[in-house]
Amino acid sequence: MITGPRDTVKRARQLRSEMSLPETRLWRALRQRPGGFKFRRQHPAGEYVLDFYCAAVKLAIEVDGMAHDGEAAVKRDEARSRSLRSQHVDTLRVPAKVILDDLEVVVSRIVEVCSDRAEKMKVRQKGYVPLHHPADGPPPRAGEDMA
């Protein structure tokens, strides 16, 4: 679980009551747990507050409105994404206009990304990368030739 310092937690609480229209519409859909995934809104993550976060698959969802336009904003967003990636959290950016125009498509895409990440995480956790082929017998002992 990622979290942040006390001032970030306070800012997150404040932002929950000041959500934009696209954030509010998306939250209404995400709180229904589409695809069985639980989402948090305005979740603190270090010095940042994530618009939405799915802890099960370590996915941050950022709603990009006009505040994300411009060169300085793009650099801030890139730094934020790098910081989150260092904590194994991926970021999915969704334009606010798309949320307002076609919410169902946005939610479907979010569920698709979450499902893909869940599958990849399951494979990594269970260690499905075999070191040898079980049908060929055990791996050779140290120092033995394969010939």
Secondary structure by P-SEA (a helix, b strand, c coil): cccccaaaaaaaaaaaaaccaaaaaaaaaaaaccccbbbbcccccccccccccccccbbbbbbbccccccaaaaaaaaaaaaaaaaacbbbbbbbaaaaaccaaaaaaaaaaaaaaaaaaaaaaaaccccccccccccccccccccc
